[in-house]
Amino acid sequence: MSYTIGYQVRNQKAVLATEAATANQAVAIVAALQKAADEIKFIRSPQEGEMGIEMLLLLAKEEAEEMPQRM
């Protein structure tokens, strides 16, 4: 499932967006953006629609549980 994260850089009006292929990648992007003092404007996926960070974290957890374990 793909994710689009919209964010706004401090002191700028434009909303920028970036893509992530998995929920885990999206969580990493959101964390990096939050550390850089950017504001997350939206998180969307074609399957789930618009969601908050909490829902993204839940989807990332489910995604991790579904992946086969490597030994």
N, C-alpha and C positions, 0 to 999 in steps of 0.2 A: 504494500500500500504506500502511496506517495503522500507527502505532506508539504504544504506551503506555509511558511512562517513569514508574516508581515511584521515589519518593525520600523520604528522611527528613530533616527539618530538625534541625539540631543542637539537642540538649537537649530533644527532643520524642519521644514514643513512637509517634505516629501516622505511618503511611506514606501519603503523598499521591501522587496520580497526575496526569499531564497527557498530552494527546494531541498527536500531530504527524501531518500528512497525508503527509509525505515523509521519506525517510531523511535528507536534507540538513537539513530542519527539526529532526528528532530530534537530529542531531549538534549543532546550534546550541543546542538546549535543554539537552542533557547538558553541553556546555561551560559554559553560563551557570550551571547548577546546581553544577558542580564549583568554579567561582570563588566561589560564595556559601557554600562550605564545607558543602554538603549532601551526603549520602551517597546514591549511586544504588543502589537496592535491586533493580530489575529493568528490563529493556527487553524488550517483547514486541510481536509482530505476529501477526495471525491466520494469515498465510501461513507465517511462519518459526518461530513459537513463541517461546520465551524465548531471548535471546542476550546476548552480552557487548558491550562497547563496540567491540572489534576487529571483530566481525562487522558491527555497525552501520556502522562506517567503510567496510568493504568494500562493503556494500550501497549506501551513499551514493556511492561511487566508480562503481559499476556504473550507478546511476541517472543520474549526471551524464553518463556516456558514452552512454547511450541517448537522452538529450534532444537534440532537433535544435539545432544551433548557430545562433545569431542573428548576423546581420551588420549 
